[in-house]
């Protein structure tokens, strides 16, 4: 093989890198909050690819922040402890006994695994929970179902975000990995906070460029279950109109996206976590692979 031929075999790699250049420039120095959940959390290959993507973002000059839930792992532990898994309004009913399990699984198992995966690539990830440094403060959340407030136990509604600890870690070049549990100022109890909601609130408080929510579907479907056409882009107002008709599992995700873009986040995206390297495909390519929510366009006369 001649030297010329050898050089040419690397050309496709060079072209891929050059294609990513506008995105690298646009996102350099920006914070991106990634909600890690669904099948990507339990499939070994997807977990490894997720860790590679997040570390790539960090080395490409972005500031990734990971927020995680742990539904499948919590369900498994609750079963082991003989505790029932029940959901109302898309949220887990959390008794004090179940809360002990949730806290143990999120902070002691899931978070440690994510930190370990990221740190295979260097001393990058640091784990914390919403309890640490008052990162997330919550009060008891009671959803309204059929016009009545329902008690679903130790489920928290976020009242305050303190980004100090996260910003200190980002300034030090670290990747914060945050478990979605919070302490209440009212009663001192620890609360289970929906991870989609927590990721959105953190993205807004951090002034993030992007919120990315990994899920087990391709994105937001236009007319599910009649069609599997995915809406690739929609504005906050368009999303707000769709919310009442969404499946309950998608509601916290899409409400989170709406909250984020209405509070300063440039784009919020729901992407298919079942696709390897979905984060890189979404951020660094034209096609994208999910649903992107953007703020309403300002009209003339708006500030």
N, C-alpha and C positions, 0 to 999 in steps of 0.2 A: 504493500500500500504506500502510495507516495505521500509526501508531506502535505501537498495541496488537498488530497482526498481526505486525509485525517482531519485537517482543519475544518473541512466542510461538514463533517459528521456532527460537529458541535453547533452548527448554525441554527437548527430548530430551537435549541435551548436558548441561544442568544435572542432569537426572535420573540420567544415567550417572555423573557425578561424585559425586553424593550416594550412589548405590549403593556406590561404592568407599570411602566414608568409614569404615565399620567396619574394613575391611581396612587402610586407610591408618593408622588409629589403632593397630591391633594390631601392625603391622609397623614402626611408626616407630622409627628408631634401631637396628633389628635388622640383623644381618649375614645376607645370603643368598649362598650359594656356588652358582654356576651352571656346570655342566659343558657346554661348547659342543662339539658334535660332530655327526657324521652329515651328512645332506643340507643342513641349515641352514648348514653351512660352505662349501658349494660353489655354492649357488644365490644369485645376486646379490640378488634381492628379499628372500629369507629372511635373508641376511646384514644387509641394511639394516634390516629389521624388528627383528632381534635387537639391533642397536646402539641403535635407538630405545627398545626395551623396557628395556635396561640403564640407559640415561641417564635414562629416565623414573623408574625405581626410585630412582636416586640423587637426583633432584630431588624425589621424593616422600618423602624422609627415610629411605630404607633405605641400607644399606651393601653394594652388590653387589661380589662378588669373582668374576672369571671364570677358570676353569681350562679349558685346551683340549688336545685331542689334534690329530691331523692325518692320520688314516689314509689318505684318498684322495690327499692331497698327497704323503705319504711313498711310497705305492705308485707314483705317477707318477715320482718322482725315482729310486726304486730301479730302475724299468724303464729309465730313461734311462742309469743307470750299469751296466746289465746285471746287476743283483743280484736274486736271487729273493725273492719275498714268501712266507713260510711261517708258518703259525699252528699252535700246539699249546696245548691247554687254553684256547683263546680268547685267547692272548697271542702277540704277534709274536716269532718267533725273530730275535734281533738279534745278528749277527756284529759284530766291531769295525768292519768296513768299513760295514756297514749303520748302525751307531751314529753314525758321522760324518755320514751322510745324514740320519738322524732328527734329530740335534741342529741341523744346518743348516736343515732344513725347519721344525722347530717354532719355534726361537728367531729364525731369520733371515727366515722367510717368513710363516708363519701368524700368529705373534704380532704381527709388524709390521702385518699387514693388519687384525687385530682392533683394535689400538691406533689405527690410522688411521681406521677406521670410527667408533669411539667419539669420537675427537677432532674429528670433523667437527662435533660438537655443543658443543665447548668444550674447554679444556685439562684434561681429566679423567683419561684413561687413562695408566697407566705399566706398561710391560712388565717382567717379570722371569722368570727360570727358577728351578726348584728348587735350582739350584746357588748362586744369589745369596743372600748372607747366611745360608748354611746353612738355607735355607727348608725343603728336603726332603733328608734324608740316607737313603741306601738301602744294602742289602747285596744280594748276588747271590741271585736268586730261582730256585729249582728246583721246578717244579710236580710233583706226583705224578700219573703216568698209569699206570693198570693196576697200581697198587701199587709202582711204581718211580719214583725221582726222575729227572727228565729235564733235561739241560743245554740251555737255550734261549738261551745267550749273555748279552749285556749287558742283561738284563731285571732290574730292581731291585725289591726288596721294601722297603717303607718301614720304617725303624727309628726315625726321629725327625723331628719337625716343629718348626721355630722360626718362630713367627708374628710376630716383632719387626718385620721390614721391612714386612709386610702391614699390621700394625696402625698403624704410623707413617704409611703412605700413606692408610689409611682415616681416621685422625685429621685428616689434611690435606685431606680431602674428595675424594681421588682414587679411581679405580677400578683396582685391581690386576688385571693380566692375566698369568696364570702358565702357563708351559710345563711340561709334566709330564716333566722330566728331572731327575736327581739325581746328586750325587757320593757315592761310597762312602767311608766312614771306613776300611774295611778295606784296600782296594787302590788308592784314589785314582782309580779309573776312573769315567767318567760312565756312568750307567745310564738306560735307557728305562723309565719307570714308567707303568703303565696309567693313563690320564687319569681314568677313573671312580674308581679306587682313590685316586688323588692328591686328587681333589675331595672324596671322603668323608673322608679323613684330615685335610685342611685344614678342612673344615666342623666336624669334631669338635674339633680343636685351637683353632679360633677361637670355639667356643661359639655357632655359627651357629643362627639360628632355623630356617632351611630349607636343604636341599640340593636343587637341581633338576638333573636329568640330562636333557639334550635327546637324543632318539634318533630313529630312523627308523620306529618303530612307534607305535601309539596308546597303548601302555602294556603292562602285563603281562596276557597273555591267560589266561583261565580254563582253557581246555582246547585249546590250540593243538596240531595244526592242525585239529582237529575243529570248533572254534568260534572266532569272532572276538570273543566277549564279553570286554570288558576288566574286570579287577578294579579297582574305583575306590578301594577302601581296604582295607588289611589290616595286622595287627599284626606286630611283629617275629617272634613265635613262629610265626605263620601263614606268613610268608615263609620262615622257616628250613626248614619242612617241605617247601616247594615247590622249594627250591634244587636238590636232586639231579636233578630232572626238567626243568630249564630248558635251553633251547638255549644252546650254549656262548657265543655273543655277548652273551646277556643276563646271564650269570653274574657278570662283574665289576661290572656296573651294579647288580644286585640285592644282591650281597654288599656293595657300597659303601653302598647305602641301609641295609642291616642294620647295618653298622658304625656309620654315622652316628647312627641313632636309639638304638642301644645305648650310645652315648658322648655323650649330652647334647643332640643335635640334635632339635628338637621334631618336625619332619616331614621326610621325604625323598620326593621325587616324581620319577617317570619320566614325561616328557611328550613329546608328538609335535612334534618340531622342524620337521616339514614344514608345520605350520599357522602362518600369519603371526601374530605377536604372541601366541604360545602362552604365553610367560612371564606377560604381563599377564592373559591369560584364566585362567591357573591360580591366580595370587595374588589377583586382585581380583574373582573371581566365585564364586557358589555352586556352579555346575556343575562347574568344573574340567575338565580335558581329558585326564587321564592316570591313573596309579596312585599313590596316596599311601600311604606306609608310616609308621606311627606306633609309638611305644614300646608295650610291653605295659602294659595298665592295671594300676596298683597295686591289690592287694587289701588288705583290712583287716589291719593288723599289719605291712605293709611300711613301711620307713623313709620 
